Amino acid sequence: MRSSKWGMGFAAMFAAALVLSAAAPAYAENTQQDKMTSCNAEAKAKGLSGADRKTFMKGCLSKEGAAPEKKLNSQQEKMKTCNADATAKG
């Protein structure tokens, strides 16, 4: 009977390790998705298009471990959006 308890314990540890290893790639994918979303928003806010946008996105997505941008308050968000709109309209 003792050997069956050990067998069950190893099986449980193996299953737990398998679950944890499967969760790691999902986290990495979400990080890349978050980075893509963030870079797209920043490019849009800057009013970039064409080759300028492509260059910006390449640089933004290649940054590794870059600190996330400082969170803006609502007034700063409005100013940023209005400035981007004004720049786009010329």
PDB file of N, CA, C and O in Angstrom, chain B, residues numbered from 101:
ATOM      1  N   MET B 101       0.808  -1.184   0.000  1.00  0.00           N
ATOM      2  CA  MET B 101       0.000   0.000   0.000  1.00  0.00           C
ATOM      3  C   MET B 101       0.855   1.253   0.000  1.00  0.00           C
ATOM      4  O   MET B 101       0.490   2.255  -0.615  1.00  0.00           O
ATOM      5  N   ARG B 102       1.955   1.208   0.663  1.00  0.00           N
ATOM      6  CA  ARG B 102       2.817   2.385   0.737  1.00  0.00           C
ATOM      7  C   ARG B 102       3.320   2.795  -0.646  1.00  0.00           C
ATOM      8  O   ARG B 102       3.389   3.988  -0.941  1.00  0.00           O
ATOM      9  N   SER B 103       3.664   1.850  -1.484  1.00  0.00           N
ATOM     10  CA  SER B 103       4.167   2.177  -2.812  1.00  0.00           C
ATOM     11  C   SER B 103       3.095   2.857  -3.662  1.00  0.00           C
ATOM     12  O   SER B 103       3.430   3.693  -4.502  1.00  0.00           O
ATOM     13  N   SER B 104       1.828   2.528  -3.472  1.00  0.00           N
ATOM     14  CA  SER B 104       0.780   3.161  -4.263  1.00  0.00           C
ATOM     15  C   SER B 104       0.606   4.627  -3.865  1.00  0.00           C
ATOM     16  O   SER B 104       0.286   5.467  -4.706  1.00  0.00           O
ATOM     17  N   LYS B 105       0.820   4.939  -2.564  1.00  0.00           N
ATOM     18  CA  LYS B 105       0.744   6.342  -2.149  1.00  0.00           C
ATOM     19  C   LYS B 105       1.865   7.144  -2.793  1.00  0.00           C
ATOM     20  O   LYS B 105       1.649   8.278  -3.221  1.00  0.00           O
ATOM     21  N   TRP B 106       3.059   6.566  -2.865  1.00  0.00           N
ATOM     22  CA  TRP B 106       4.185   7.250  -3.504  1.00  0.00           C
ATOM     23  C   TRP B 106       3.902   7.461  -4.980  1.00  0.00           C
ATOM     24  O   TRP B 106       4.170   8.528  -5.532  1.00  0.00           O
ATOM     25  N   GLY B 107       3.365   6.444  -5.604  1.00  0.00           N
ATOM     26  CA  GLY B 107       3.042   6.534  -7.033  1.00  0.00           C
ATOM     27  C   GLY B 107       2.032   7.630  -7.304  1.00  0.00           C
ATOM     28  O   GLY B 107       2.160   8.376  -8.275  1.00  0.00           O
ATOM     29  N   MET B 108       1.033   7.728  -6.450  1.00  0.00           N
ATOM     30  CA  MET B 108       0.024   8.764  -6.599  1.00  0.00           C
ATOM     31  C   MET B 108       0.613  10.140  -6.346  1.00  0.00           C
ATOM     32  O   MET B 108       0.238  11.105  -7.011  1.00  0.00           O
ATOM     33  N   GLY B 109       1.532  10.243  -5.393  1.00  0.00           N
ATOM     34  CA  GLY B 109       2.174  11.528  -5.107  1.00  0.00           C
ATOM     35  C   GLY B 109       3.017  12.011  -6.271  1.00  0.00           C
ATOM     36  O   GLY B 109       2.987  13.190  -6.623  1.00  0.00           O
ATOM     37  N   PHE B 110       3.772  11.092  -6.873  1.00  0.00           N
ATOM     38  CA  PHE B 110       4.584  11.459  -8.036  1.00  0.00           C
ATOM     39  C   PHE B 110       3.701  11.843  -9.218  1.00  0.00           C
ATOM     40  O   PHE B 110       4.009  12.775  -9.961  1.00  0.00           O
ATOM     41  N   ALA B 111       2.608  11.117  -9.382  1.00  0.00           N
ATOM     42  CA  ALA B 111       1.691  11.426 -10.477  1.00  0.00           C
ATOM     43  C   ALA B 111       1.088  12.820 -10.291  1.00  0.00           C
ATOM     44  O   ALA B 111       0.943  13.576 -11.251  1.00  0.00           O
ATOM     45  N   ALA B 112       0.740  13.149  -9.057  1.00  0.00           N
ATOM     46  CA  ALA B 112       0.173  14.466  -8.784  1.00  0.00           C
ATOM     47  C   ALA B 112       1.198  15.566  -9.026  1.00  0.00           C
ATOM     48  O   ALA B 112       0.863  16.610  -9.586  1.00  0.00           O
ATOM     49  N   MET B 113       2.459  15.342  -8.606  1.00  0.00           N
ATOM     50  CA  MET B 113       3.512  16.338  -8.838  1.00  0.00           C
ATOM     51  C   MET B 113       3.772  16.502 -10.332  1.00  0.00           C
ATOM     52  O   MET B 113       3.974  17.619 -10.809  1.00  0.00           O
ATOM     53  N   PHE B 114       3.768  15.401 -11.069  1.00  0.00           N
ATOM     54  CA  PHE B 114       3.988  15.453 -12.507  1.00  0.00           C
ATOM     55  C   PHE B 114       2.865  16.243 -13.180  1.00  0.00           C
ATOM     56  O   PHE B 114       3.120  17.072 -14.054  1.00  0.00           O
ATOM     57  N   ALA B 115       1.623  15.983 -12.770  1.00  0.00           N
ATOM     58  CA  ALA B 115       0.480  16.691 -13.345  1.00  0.00           C
ATOM     59  C   ALA B 115       0.559  18.181 -13.042  1.00  0.00           C
ATOM     60  O   ALA B 115       0.261  19.005 -13.907  1.00  0.00           O
ATOM     61  N   ALA B 116       0.958  18.534 -11.820  1.00  0.00           N
ATOM     62  CA  ALA B 116       1.087  19.940 -11.452  1.00  0.00           C
ATOM     63  C   ALA B 116       2.179  20.623 -12.274  1.00  0.00           C
ATOM     64  O   ALA B 116       2.002  21.754 -12.727  1.00  0.00           O
ATOM     65  N   ALA B 117       3.297  19.941 -12.464  1.00  0.00           N
ATOM     66  CA  ALA B 117       4.388  20.504 -13.263  1.00  0.00           C
ATOM     67  C   ALA B 117       3.948  20.684 -14.709  1.00  0.00           C
ATOM     68  O   ALA B 117       4.315  21.669 -15.348  1.00  0.00           O
ATOM     69  N   LEU B 118       3.173  19.753 -15.227  1.00  0.00           N
ATOM     70  CA  LEU B 118       2.684  19.842 -16.593  1.00  0.00           C
ATOM     71  C   LEU B 118       1.753  21.042 -16.756  1.00  0.00           C
ATOM     72  O   LEU B 118       1.839  21.769 -17.746  1.00  0.00           O
ATOM     73  N   VAL B 119       0.876  21.245 -15.796  1.00  0.00           N
ATOM     74  CA  VAL B 119      -0.046  22.388 -15.844  1.00  0.00           C
ATOM     75  C   VAL B 119       0.728  23.696 -15.783  1.00  0.00           C
ATOM     76  O   VAL B 119       0.440  24.620 -16.544  1.00  0.00           O
ATOM     77  N   LEU B 120       1.698  23.788 -14.894  1.00  0.00           N
ATOM     78  CA  LEU B 120       2.477  25.016 -14.773  1.00  0.00           C
ATOM     79  C   LEU B 120       3.294  25.302 -16.018  1.00  0.00           C
ATOM     80  O   LEU B 120       3.416  26.460 -16.419  1.00  0.00           O
ATOM     81  N   SER B 121       3.852  24.284 -16.633  1.00  0.00           N
ATOM     82  CA  SER B 121       4.648  24.507 -17.836  1.00  0.00           C
ATOM     83  C   SER B 121       3.760  24.916 -19.009  1.00  0.00           C
ATOM     84  O   SER B 121       4.213  25.636 -19.899  1.00  0.00           O
ATOM     85  N   ALA B 122       2.525  24.476 -19.025  1.00  0.00           N
ATOM     86  CA  ALA B 122       1.604  24.863 -20.090  1.00  0.00           C
ATOM     87  C   ALA B 122       1.148  26.303 -19.918  1.00  0.00           C
ATOM     88  O   ALA B 122       0.813  26.959 -20.904  1.00  0.00           O
ATOM     89  N   ALA B 123       1.127  26.810 -18.694  1.00  0.00           N
ATOM     90  CA  ALA B 123       0.673  28.175 -18.439  1.00  0.00           C
ATOM     91  C   ALA B 123       1.728  29.205 -18.829  1.00  0.00           C
ATOM     92  O   ALA B 123       1.370  30.340 -19.142  1.00  0.00           O
ATOM     93  N   ALA B 124       2.985  28.863 -18.822  1.00  0.00           N
ATOM     94  CA  ALA B 124       4.053  29.820 -19.123  1.00  0.00           C
ATOM     95  C   ALA B 124       3.954  30.405 -20.527  1.00  0.00           C
ATOM     96  O   ALA B 124       4.057  31.624 -20.667  1.00  0.00           O
ATOM     97  N   PRO B 125       3.759  29.597 -21.586  1.00  0.00           N
ATOM     98  CA  PRO B 125       3.644  30.198 -22.920  1.00  0.00           C
ATOM     99  C   PRO B 125       2.444  31.119 -23.049  1.00  0.00           C
ATOM    100  O   PRO B 125       2.516  32.110 -23.776  1.00  0.00           O
ATOM    101  N   ALA B 126       1.350  30.828 -22.372  1.00  0.00           N
ATOM    102  CA  ALA B 126       0.179  31.685 -22.436  1.00  0.00           C
ATOM    103  C   ALA B 126       0.511  33.062 -21.872  1.00  0.00           C
ATOM    104  O   ALA B 126       0.065  34.071 -22.419  1.00  0.00           O
ATOM    105  N   TYR B 127       1.273  33.125 -20.806  1.00  0.00           N
ATOM    106  CA  TYR B 127       1.663  34.402 -20.236  1.00  0.00           C
ATOM    107  C   TYR B 127       2.540  35.171 -21.209  1.00  0.00           C
ATOM    108  O   TYR B 127       2.380  36.382 -21.364  1.00  0.00           O
ATOM    109  N   ALA B 128       3.457  34.485 -21.860  1.00  0.00           N
ATOM    110  CA  ALA B 128       4.339  35.141 -22.822  1.00  0.00           C
ATOM    111  C   ALA B 128       3.538  35.697 -23.994  1.00  0.00           C
ATOM    112  O   ALA B 128       3.826  36.792 -24.476  1.00  0.00           O
ATOM    113  N   GLU B 129       2.541  34.955 -24.455  1.00  0.00           N
ATOM    114  CA  GLU B 129       1.716  35.428 -25.558  1.00  0.00           C
ATOM    115  C   GLU B 129       0.951  36.673 -25.148  1.00  0.00           C
ATOM    116  O   GLU B 129       0.861  37.623 -25.926  1.00  0.00           O
ATOM    117  N   ASN B 130       0.403  36.689 -23.951  1.00  0.00           N
ATOM    118  CA  ASN B 130      -0.330  37.863 -23.494  1.00  0.00           C
ATOM    119  C   ASN B 130       0.586  39.064 -23.375  1.00  0.00           C
ATOM    120  O   ASN B 130       0.174  40.185 -23.670  1.00  0.00           O
ATOM    121  N   THR B 131       1.821  38.851 -22.948  1.00  0.00           N
ATOM    122  CA  THR B 131       2.761  39.948 -22.851  1.00  0.00           C
ATOM    123  C   THR B 131       3.016  40.533 -24.237  1.00  0.00           C
ATOM    124  O   THR B 131       3.037  41.755 -24.387  1.00  0.00           O
ATOM    125  N   GLN B 132       3.209  39.703 -25.240  1.00  0.00           N
ATOM    126  CA  GLN B 132       3.430  40.168 -26.606  1.00  0.00           C
ATOM    127  C   GLN B 132       2.182  40.870 -27.133  1.00  0.00           C
ATOM    128  O   GLN B 132       2.286  41.891 -27.813  1.00  0.00           O
ATOM    129  N   GLN B 133       1.010  40.335 -26.826  1.00  0.00           N
ATOM    130  CA  GLN B 133      -0.234  40.969 -27.256  1.00  0.00           C
ATOM    131  C   GLN B 133      -0.380  42.330 -26.597  1.00  0.00           C
ATOM    132  O   GLN B 133      -0.793  43.296 -27.239  1.00  0.00           O
ATOM    133  N   ASP B 134      -0.041  42.407 -25.315  1.00  0.00           N
ATOM    134  CA  ASP B 134      -0.119  43.682 -24.605  1.00  0.00           C
ATOM    135  C   ASP B 134       0.838  44.697 -25.225  1.00  0.00           C
ATOM    136  O   ASP B 134       0.498  45.868 -25.395  1.00  0.00           O
ATOM    137  N   LYS B 135       2.042  44.227 -25.559  1.00  0.00           N
ATOM    138  CA  LYS B 135       3.031  45.114 -26.165  1.00  0.00           C
ATOM    139  C   LYS B 135       2.523  45.624 -27.510  1.00  0.00           C
ATOM    140  O   LYS B 135       2.676  46.806 -27.819  1.00  0.00           O
ATOM    141  N   MET B 136       1.920  44.747 -28.310  1.00  0.00           N
ATOM    142  CA  MET B 136       1.397  45.133 -29.618  1.00  0.00           C
ATOM    143  C   MET B 136       0.282  46.164 -29.461  1.00  0.00           C
ATOM    144  O   MET B 136       0.240  47.154 -30.191  1.00  0.00           O
ATOM    145  N   THR B 137      -0.615  45.930 -28.515  1.00  0.00           N
ATOM    146  CA  THR B 137      -1.711  46.860 -28.258  1.00  0.00           C
ATOM    147  C   THR B 137      -1.170  48.218 -27.833  1.00  0.00           C
ATOM    148  O   THR B 137      -1.626  49.257 -28.310  1.00  0.00           O
ATOM    149  N   SER B 138      -0.198  48.197 -26.936  1.00  0.00           N
ATOM    150  CA  SER B 138       0.397  49.430 -26.446  1.00  0.00           C
ATOM    151  C   SER B 138       1.100  50.201 -27.564  1.00  0.00           C
ATOM    152  O   SER B 138       0.935  51.415 -27.681  1.00  0.00           O
ATOM    153  N   CYS B 139       1.877  49.501 -28.379  1.00  0.00           N
ATOM    154  CA  CYS B 139       2.596  50.157 -29.476  1.00  0.00           C
ATOM    155  C   CYS B 139       1.627  50.723 -30.511  1.00  0.00           C
ATOM    156  O   CYS B 139       1.846  51.817 -31.032  1.00  0.00           O
ATOM    157  N   ASN B 140       0.556  49.983 -30.811  1.00  0.00           N
ATOM    158  CA  ASN B 140      -0.448  50.480 -31.758  1.00  0.00           C
ATOM    159  C   ASN B 140      -1.103  51.757 -31.240  1.00  0.00           C
ATOM    160  O   ASN B 140      -1.292  52.712 -31.993  1.00  0.00           O
ATOM    161  N   ALA B 141      -1.445  51.770 -29.964  1.00  0.00           N
ATOM    162  CA  ALA B 141      -2.080  52.950 -29.376  1.00  0.00           C
ATOM    163  C   ALA B 141      -1.132  54.147 -29.411  1.00  0.00           C
ATOM    164  O   ALA B 141      -1.545  55.268 -29.709  1.00  0.00           O
ATOM    165  N   GLU B 142       0.128  53.903 -29.109  1.00  0.00           N
ATOM    166  CA  GLU B 142       1.105  54.987 -29.106  1.00  0.00           C
ATOM    167  C   GLU B 142       1.316  55.535 -30.521  1.00  0.00           C
ATOM    168  O   GLU B 142       1.418  56.747 -30.708  1.00  0.00           O
ATOM    169  N   ALA B 143       1.382  54.651 -31.509  1.00  0.00           N
ATOM    170  CA  ALA B 143       1.553  55.081 -32.901  1.00  0.00           C
ATOM    171  C   ALA B 143       0.341  55.889 -33.365  1.00  0.00           C
ATOM    172  O   ALA B 143       0.483  56.883 -34.077  1.00  0.00           O
ATOM    173  N   LYS B 144      -0.837  55.458 -32.959  1.00  0.00           N
ATOM    174  CA  LYS B 144      -2.058  56.176 -33.330  1.00  0.00           C
ATOM    175  C   LYS B 144      -2.089  57.552 -32.672  1.00  0.00           C
ATOM    176  O   LYS B 144      -2.450  58.543 -33.306  1.00  0.00           O
ATOM    177  N   ALA B 145      -1.706  57.604 -31.392  1.00  0.00           N
ATOM    178  CA  ALA B 145      -1.697  58.875 -30.672  1.00  0.00           C
ATOM    179  C   ALA B 145      -0.703  59.860 -31.291  1.00  0.00           C
ATOM    180  O   ALA B 145      -0.931  61.070 -31.280  1.00  0.00           O
ATOM    181  N   LYS B 146       0.387  59.339 -31.824  1.00  0.00           N
ATOM    182  CA  LYS B 146       1.386  60.196 -32.465  1.00  0.00           C
ATOM    183  C   LYS B 146       1.001  60.541 -33.897  1.00  0.00           C
ATOM    184  O   LYS B 146       1.667  61.356 -34.535  1.00  0.00           O
ATOM    185  N   GLY B 147      -0.067  59.931 -34.412  1.00  0.00           N
ATOM    186  CA  GLY B 147      -0.523  60.209 -35.762  1.00  0.00           C
ATOM    187  C   GLY B 147       0.417  59.681 -36.835  1.00  0.00           C
ATOM    188  O   GLY B 147       0.516  60.268 -37.912  1.00  0.00           O
ATOM    189  N   LEU B 148       1.108  58.583 -36.554  1.00  0.00           N
ATOM    190  CA  LEU B 148       2.065  58.030 -37.507  1.00  0.00           C
ATOM    191  C   LEU B 148       1.359  57.199 -38.572  1.00  0.00           C
ATOM    192  O   LEU B 148       0.351  56.543 -38.305  1.00  0.00           O
ATOM    193  N   SER B 149       1.908  57.241 -39.781  1.00  0.00           N
ATOM    194  CA  SER B 149       1.375  56.405 -40.852  1.00  0.00           C
ATOM    195  C   SER B 149       2.494  56.075 -41.825  1.00  0.00           C
ATOM    196  O   SER B 149       3.548  56.710 -41.819  1.00  0.00           O
ATOM    197  N   GLY B 150       2.251  55.074 -42.658  1.00  0.00           N
ATOM    198  CA  GLY B 150       3.211  54.688 -43.680  1.00  0.00           C
ATOM    199  C   GLY B 150       4.536  54.199 -43.118  1.00  0.00           C
ATOM    200  O   GLY B 150       4.575  53.427 -42.159  1.00  0.00           O
ATOM    201  N   ALA B 151       5.616  54.658 -43.727  1.00  0.00           N
ATOM    202  CA  ALA B 151       6.959  54.212 -43.352  1.00  0.00           C
ATOM    203  C   ALA B 151       7.319  54.642 -41.928  1.00  0.00           C
ATOM    204  O   ALA B 151       8.005  53.917 -41.208  1.00  0.00           O
ATOM    205  N   ASP B 152       6.851  55.827 -41.532  1.00  0.00           N
ATOM    206  CA  ASP B 152       7.142  56.294 -40.170  1.00  0.00           C
ATOM    207  C   ASP B 152       6.522  55.354 -39.133  1.00  0.00           C
ATOM    208  O   ASP B 152       7.150  55.027 -38.127  1.00  0.00           O
ATOM    209  N   ARG B 153       5.287  54.926 -39.390  1.00  0.00           N
ATOM    210  CA  ARG B 153       4.610  54.010 -38.459  1.00  0.00           C
ATOM    211  C   ARG B 153       5.328  52.660 -38.427  1.00  0.00           C
ATOM    212  O   ARG B 153       5.525  52.075 -37.362  1.00  0.00           O
ATOM    213  N   LYS B 154       5.716  52.176 -39.604  1.00  0.00           N
ATOM    214  CA  LYS B 154       6.397  50.894 -39.683  1.00  0.00           C
ATOM    215  C   LYS B 154       7.713  50.930 -38.896  1.00  0.00           C
ATOM    216  O   LYS B 154       8.026  49.992 -38.163  1.00  0.00           O
ATOM    217  N   THR B 155       8.469  51.999 -39.049  1.00  0.00           N
ATOM    218  CA  THR B 155       9.733  52.143 -38.332  1.00  0.00           C
ATOM    219  C   THR B 155       9.490  52.220 -36.827  1.00  0.00           C
ATOM    220  O   THR B 155      10.193  51.588 -36.039  1.00  0.00           O
ATOM    221  N   PHE B 156       8.489  53.001 -36.443  1.00  0.00           N
ATOM    222  CA  PHE B 156       8.169  53.137 -35.025  1.00  0.00           C
ATOM    223  C   PHE B 156       7.752  51.800 -34.424  1.00  0.00           C
ATOM    224  O   PHE B 156       8.217  51.427 -33.347  1.00  0.00           O
ATOM    225  N   MET B 157       6.871  51.076 -35.122  1.00  0.00           N
ATOM    226  CA  MET B 157       6.376  49.794 -34.612  1.00  0.00           C
ATOM    227  C   MET B 157       7.512  48.794 -34.478  1.00  0.00           C
ATOM    228  O   MET B 157       7.566  48.041 -33.506  1.00  0.00           O
ATOM    229  N   LYS B 158       8.416  48.781 -35.441  1.00  0.00           N
ATOM    230  CA  LYS B 158       9.544  47.854 -35.372  1.00  0.00           C
ATOM    231  C   LYS B 158      10.377  48.131 -34.119  1.00  0.00           C
ATOM    232  O   LYS B 158      10.749  47.204 -33.399  1.00  0.00           O
ATOM    233  N   GLY B 159      10.663  49.390 -33.866  1.00  0.00           N
ATOM    234  CA  GLY B 159      11.444  49.762 -32.687  1.00  0.00           C
ATOM    235  C   GLY B 159      10.699  49.497 -31.391  1.00  0.00           C
ATOM    236  O   GLY B 159      11.275  49.004 -30.421  1.00  0.00           O
ATOM    237  N   CYS B 160       9.428  49.823 -31.383  1.00  0.00           N
ATOM    238  CA  CYS B 160       8.617  49.652 -30.173  1.00  0.00           C
ATOM    239  C   CYS B 160       8.486  48.183 -29.806  1.00  0.00           C
ATOM    240  O   CYS B 160       8.610  47.826 -28.635  1.00  0.00           O
ATOM    241  N   LEU B 161       8.237  47.328 -30.790  1.00  0.00           N
ATOM    242  CA  LEU B 161       8.043  45.908 -30.517  1.00  0.00           C
ATOM    243  C   LEU B 161       9.343  45.192 -30.190  1.00  0.00           C
ATOM    244  O   LEU B 161       9.327  44.134 -29.560  1.00  0.00           O
ATOM    245  N   SER B 162      10.466  45.758 -30.611  1.00  0.00           N
ATOM    246  CA  SER B 162      11.740  45.093 -30.342  1.00  0.00           C
ATOM    247  C   SER B 162      12.310  45.441 -28.971  1.00  0.00           C
ATOM    248  O   SER B 162      13.270  44.813 -28.527  1.00  0.00           O
ATOM    249  N   LYS B 163      11.737  46.425 -28.301  1.00  0.00           N
ATOM    250  CA  LYS B 163      12.195  46.785 -26.957  1.00  0.00           C
ATOM    251  C   LYS B 163      11.925  45.622 -26.024  1.00  0.00           C
ATOM    252  O   LYS B 163      10.800  45.129 -25.942  1.00  0.00           O
ATOM    253  N   GLU B 164      12.951  45.186 -25.325  1.00  0.00           N
ATOM    254  CA  GLU B 164      12.784  44.086 -24.377  1.00  0.00           C
ATOM    255  C   GLU B 164      12.861  44.627 -22.965  1.00  0.00           C
ATOM    256  O   GLU B 164      13.799  45.343 -22.615  1.00  0.00           O
ATOM    257  N   GLY B 165      11.891  44.289 -22.169  1.00  0.00           N
ATOM    258  CA  GLY B 165      11.906  44.681 -20.773  1.00  0.00           C
ATOM    259  C   GLY B 165      11.796  46.179 -20.573  1.00  0.00           C
ATOM    260  O   GLY B 165      12.170  46.693 -19.519  1.00  0.00           O
ATOM    261  N   ALA B 166      11.292  46.879 -21.563  1.00  0.00           N
ATOM    262  CA  ALA B 166      11.147  48.321 -21.431  1.00  0.00           C
ATOM    263  C   ALA B 166      10.088  48.620 -20.378  1.00  0.00           C
ATOM    264  O   ALA B 166       9.097  47.901 -20.254  1.00  0.00           O
ATOM    265  N   ALA B 167      10.306  49.668 -19.639  1.00  0.00           N
ATOM    266  CA  ALA B 167       9.353  50.052 -18.605  1.00  0.00           C
ATOM    267  C   ALA B 167       8.062  50.506 -19.278  1.00  0.00           C
ATOM    268  O   ALA B 167       8.109  51.208 -20.288  1.00  0.00           O
ATOM    269  N   PRO B 168       6.922  50.119 -18.739  1.00  0.00           N
ATOM    270  CA  PRO B 168       5.673  50.558 -19.330  1.00  0.00           C
ATOM    271  C   PRO B 168       5.534  52.072 -19.201  1.00  0.00           C
ATOM    272  O   PRO B 168       6.064  52.690 -18.278  1.00  0.00           O
ATOM    273  N   GLU B 169       4.810  52.643 -20.148  1.00  0.00           N
ATOM    274  CA  GLU B 169       4.645  54.086 -20.153  1.00  0.00           C
ATOM    275  C   GLU B 169       3.883  54.526 -18.908  1.00  0.00           C
ATOM    276  O   GLU B 169       3.005  53.818 -18.415  1.00  0.00           O
ATOM    277  N   LYS B 170       4.234  55.702 -18.414  1.00  0.00           N
ATOM    278  CA  LYS B 170       3.593  56.236 -17.220  1.00  0.00           C
ATOM    279  C   LYS B 170       2.110  56.455 -17.495  1.00  0.00           C
ATOM    280  O   LYS B 170       1.741  56.981 -18.545  1.00  0.00           O
ATOM    281  N   LYS B 171       1.274  56.059 -16.565  1.00  0.00           N
ATOM    282  CA  LYS B 171      -0.171  56.201 -16.712  1.00  0.00           C
ATOM    283  C   LYS B 171      -0.538  57.681 -16.651  1.00  0.00           C
ATOM    284  O   LYS B 171      -0.131  58.395 -15.734  1.00  0.00           O
ATOM    285  N   LEU B 172      -1.312  58.134 -17.639  1.00  0.00           N
ATOM    286  CA  LEU B 172      -1.726  59.529 -17.693  1.00  0.00           C
ATOM    287  C   LEU B 172      -3.074  59.703 -17.014  1.00  0.00           C
ATOM    288  O   LEU B 172      -3.908  58.798 -17.020  1.00  0.00           O
ATOM    289  N   ASN B 173      -3.277  60.886 -16.422  1.00  0.00           N
ATOM    290  CA  ASN B 173      -4.593  61.152 -15.843  1.00  0.00           C
ATOM    291  C   ASN B 173      -5.549  61.552 -16.968  1.00  0.00           C
ATOM    292  O   ASN B 173      -5.121  61.706 -18.112  1.00  0.00           O
ATOM    293  N   SER B 174      -6.822  61.721 -16.664  1.00  0.00           N
ATOM    294  CA  SER B 174      -7.821  61.957 -17.703  1.00  0.00           C
ATOM    295  C   SER B 174      -7.545  63.246 -18.485  1.00  0.00           C
ATOM    296  O   SER B 174      -7.740  63.274 -19.700  1.00  0.00           O
ATOM    297  N   GLN B 175      -7.103  64.293 -17.827  1.00  0.00           N
ATOM    298  CA  GLN B 175      -6.814  65.548 -18.528  1.00  0.00           C
ATOM    299  C   GLN B 175      -5.636  65.370 -19.491  1.00  0.00           C
ATOM    300  O   GLN B 175      -5.663  65.885 -20.608  1.00  0.00           O
ATOM    301  N   GLN B 176      -4.620  64.651 -19.063  1.00  0.00           N
ATOM    302  CA  GLN B 176      -3.472  64.398 -19.928  1.00  0.00           C
ATOM    303  C   GLN B 176      -3.882  63.547 -21.128  1.00  0.00           C
ATOM    304  O   GLN B 176      -3.412  63.772 -22.244  1.00  0.00           O
ATOM    305  N   GLU B 177      -4.763  62.565 -20.896  1.00  0.00           N
ATOM    306  CA  GLU B 177      -5.258  61.741 -21.999  1.00  0.00           C
ATOM    307  C   GLU B 177      -5.998  62.606 -23.021  1.00  0.00           C
ATOM    308  O   GLU B 177      -5.809  62.444 -24.226  1.00  0.00           O
ATOM    309  N   LYS B 178      -6.837  63.520 -22.541  1.00  0.00           N
ATOM    310  CA  LYS B 178      -7.583  64.404 -23.438  1.00  0.00           C
ATOM    311  C   LYS B 178      -6.632  65.280 -24.249  1.00  0.00           C
ATOM    312  O   LYS B 178      -6.820  65.453 -25.453  1.00  0.00           O
ATOM    313  N   MET B 179      -5.618  65.827 -23.597  1.00  0.00           N
ATOM    314  CA  MET B 179      -4.654  66.678 -24.287  1.00  0.00           C
ATOM    315  C   MET B 179      -3.902  65.887 -25.351  1.00  0.00           C
ATOM    316  O   MET B 179      -3.689  66.373 -26.461  1.00  0.00           O
ATOM    317  N   LYS B 180      -3.507  64.682 -25.012  1.00  0.00           N
ATOM    318  CA  LYS B 180      -2.777  63.842 -25.948  1.00  0.00           C
ATOM    319  C   LYS B 180      -3.638  63.533 -27.168  1.00  0.00           C
ATOM    320  O   LYS B 180      -3.165  63.616 -28.302  1.00  0.00           O
ATOM    321  N   THR B 181      -4.885  63.180 -26.940  1.00  0.00           N
ATOM    322  CA  THR B 181      -5.801  62.871 -28.029  1.00  0.00           C
ATOM    323  C   THR B 181      -6.063  64.095 -28.897  1.00  0.00           C
ATOM    324  O   THR B 181      -6.039  64.000 -30.124  1.00  0.00           O
ATOM    325  N   CYS B 182      -6.313  65.243 -28.272  1.00  0.00           N
ATOM    326  CA  CYS B 182      -6.578  66.462 -29.030  1.00  0.00           C
ATOM    327  C   CYS B 182      -5.364  66.887 -29.847  1.00  0.00           C
ATOM    328  O   CYS B 182      -5.508  67.321 -30.990  1.00  0.00           O
ATOM    329  N   ASN B 183      -4.175  66.766 -29.275  1.00  0.00           N
ATOM    330  CA  ASN B 183      -2.950  67.109 -29.997  1.00  0.00           C
ATOM    331  C   ASN B 183      -2.758  66.193 -31.215  1.00  0.00           C
ATOM    332  O   ASN B 183      -2.364  66.649 -32.289  1.00  0.00           O
ATOM    333  N   ALA B 184      -3.037  64.916 -31.034  1.00  0.00           N
ATOM    334  CA  ALA B 184      -2.902  63.972 -32.152  1.00  0.00           C
ATOM    335  C   ALA B 184      -3.899  64.302 -33.250  1.00  0.00           C
ATOM    336  O   ALA B 184      -3.561  64.246 -34.432  1.00  0.00           O
ATOM    337  N   ASP B 185      -5.134  64.647 -32.869  1.00  0.00           N
ATOM    338  CA  ASP B 185      -6.164  65.010 -33.853  1.00  0.00           C
ATOM    339  C   ASP B 185      -5.769  66.291 -34.597  1.00  0.00           C
ATOM    340  O   ASP B 185      -5.911  66.374 -35.818  1.00  0.00           O
ATOM    341  N   ALA B 186      -5.279  67.276 -33.866  1.00  0.00           N
ATOM    342  CA  ALA B 186      -4.878  68.534 -34.492  1.00  0.00           C
ATOM    343  C   ALA B 186      -3.714  68.328 -35.453  1.00  0.00           C
ATOM    344  O   ALA B 186      -3.669  68.933 -36.525  1.00  0.00           O
ATOM    345  N   THR B 187      -2.776  67.475 -35.066  1.00  0.00           N
ATOM    346  CA  THR B 187      -1.640  67.184 -35.940  1.00  0.00           C
ATOM    347  C   THR B 187      -2.108  66.477 -37.205  1.00  0.00           C
ATOM    348  O   THR B 187      -1.625  66.775 -38.297  1.00  0.00           O
ATOM    349  N   ALA B 188      -3.036  65.550 -37.067  1.00  0.00           N
ATOM    350  CA  ALA B 188      -3.544  64.812 -38.218  1.00  0.00           C
ATOM    351  C   ALA B 188      -4.296  65.740 -39.181  1.00  0.00           C
ATOM    352  O   ALA B 188      -4.227  65.559 -40.397  1.00  0.00           O
ATOM    353  N   LYS B 189      -5.011  66.730 -38.639  1.00  0.00           N
ATOM    354  CA  LYS B 189      -5.767  67.654 -39.476  1.00  0.00           C
ATOM    355  C   LYS B 189      -4.886  68.739 -40.078  1.00  0.00           C
ATOM    356  O   LYS B 189      -5.272  69.399 -41.043  1.00  0.00           O
ATOM    357  N   GLY B 190      -3.698  68.921 -39.503  1.00  0.00           N
ATOM    358  CA  GLY B 190      -2.778  69.923 -40.033  1.00  0.00           C
ATOM    359  C   GLY B 190      -3.130  71.271 -39.498  1.00  0.00           C
ATOM    360  O   GLY B 190      -2.471  72.257 -39.827  1.00  0.00           O
TER     361      GLY B 190
END
